[in-house]
Amino acid sequence: MGQNSVRGEGTRHRVPHARELGWDDSLYGEGDDQAAGGRRRRTGRQAGPDGPDGGPGEGGGHEAGHRHGGPRRGKRGKRRILRWVASVLSLLILGTAGAGYLYYEHLNSKLKKDDLTLGKKMREHQANAAGQVPLNILLIGSDARDSKENQKLGGAKKTFGGQPLADVQMLLHLSADRSNISVISMPRDTVLKIPECKDPDTDKTFAATGFRLTNESLGRGGPGCTVATWYALTGITIDHFMMIDFAGVVSMADAIGGVPVCVEKNVHSRNRKGEGSGLKLEAGTHPVKGEQALQWLRTRYGFDDGTDLARTRAQHMYMNSMVRELRKNTKLTDPNKLRKLAEAAIGALTVDKGINSVKQLFDLGEELKSVPTSRITMTTMPNFYSNRQGFAGKVEPQPGDAEQLFRMVREDIPLDGKAPKKKPATTPAVSKDPAAAPGEIAVMVQNGTSGDGQFAEKGRAAAVAGILSDKGFTQARADATRDPQKKTVIRFSNAELEGDAQAVAKSLGIPLTSVKKSTDATGISLIVGADWRQGDAYPKPVQDDNKTPASAKALKGDNDEYCMPVQPGFTW
């Protein structure tokens, strides 16, 4: 076999020379390069994170075929190794994994793949003025207990072999100009509606649900249903997903060498019932790795208020800290550690089928590597505690603030506050034409709540017509016509109706900028947009459309002073 190709599944794939990848020849031996042979083996998600045999993701037979020699340790070689780490591991440091070209075909065979989405087709990205488009990657942490490694780490035996849950969900947004990264975490206890998903492996169709917990989406055909759920909620087009499980977190944390985390007081995550992650740390900053890293990422009891929201903030600290550690270029400076990290990362991942090879993981890492930590912003989806029956203690997306965050990502507005300032909108003058009495104003109300790409909120037109009727607009009627709109709008057909249309807007708190004359309107039409999916009161408009809501609890990637508060009763 020639040095530039390997064969798998009947297709020839070119393996780049070490110099093309930024590797020094010393990684392979005295100036030699390597092509890893062997037939590609297809693996599905049922195989688990470590392959069908459940074995570890490194060592053993994976060493076969590697050429050994006296490595050169020049400064040039070390710099190249560190460049590779900084670029390829950009994915790993944000909660998933990067990969390497060691044992190229072997690593490709370990890369597990699944369908990107099991729901409706997502919209195409809109390019910016320079023709660039953003990149959105959904990072999923699975609690699957389907292997010996995961069962050892995963806790209660009653959960072994059960449906996996997507207990960590983070959407990573790389801006179109590649200048900044925004991350939105959705708490695992978020109450929402899961769309219809069809499992292509079994042809089983999971019907759309009423209100359920978001982490259940993973058990409805796989990660593609989690992607479909995100799209239905946010309208954000997702390009790729990357999923990792318990064992993967442990193996990669070991390979990295530890991530510094901080607690304000001594903490032990264990209550009288034996519940908790078991994390035990003294006050201050400590590096965590292996099982202790997993404990940190899973800890709820013991952090802040003991809720899933506190756990999300701890995960943000961990991810940001990992970014900073790897960018110091003080870790993983020898080929053996790099090899172990590549093995651990690839063995732990399940990706979408759009990522065909390790090379594509490398390319994704290249796109992420140039973003400075000061332009990385971690946020939590704004939320409120649900009052729905059966969901006590769970949360729902906060009307207004959550949509503001989703819209900023959809429109590629950075969450770190460094977007160009918008010119203030001019407020239209109040109509000189006096409005008729509310009971004399006819209003047709239409449902446009699907304007953000989500499913339309059923019965919304009738609900808002009822609100108007209660305010005296007794001629308000619901119209079955659906007109998708991102924002609620009131249209009127001629100048004589402008005062009446503005009166409707004032009664509901809708800004006058949303009242517009339209030749498409017949009389007065109120189209309820995606910005008003629920509630009797129209959400107050955000004063600065380019400002991340305070409720998103943004944490910058270069903040190395943040320390987790400790919940009373969990100190020692």
Protein Blocks (a to p, Z undefined) as FASTA:
>chain_A
ZZkbcceehiacddddfklnopafklnoghiacddedjdddddfknojnojnopafeehj
llgopacddddfbfklmmmmmmmmmmmmmmmmnopacddfehkllmmmmmccddfbfcdc
dddddddfkopacddddddddfbffbfklmmmnopaklgopacddfbccdddddfklpac
cdddddfkbccdddddddfklopacdddddddfklmmmnopjklmmmmmmmmnopacfbd
cdddfklmmmmmmmnopaadddfbdcddddfkopajhiacdedjdddehjllmmmmmpmg
hpajlpaklmmmmmmmmmmmmmmmmmnopghkbfklmmmmmmmmmmmpccdfklmbfklm
mmmmmmmmmpcfklcccddddddddfbehighiacddehjlmmmmmmmmnopafklpacc
ddddddddddfbdcddfklpccddddfklmnopacdehklmmmmmmmmmnopambccdfb
dcddfbdcdddfbfklmmmmmmmmmmnopafklpccdfkbghjaddddfklmgcjbdcdd
dfblkbccfklopacfklckbccdddehiaZZ
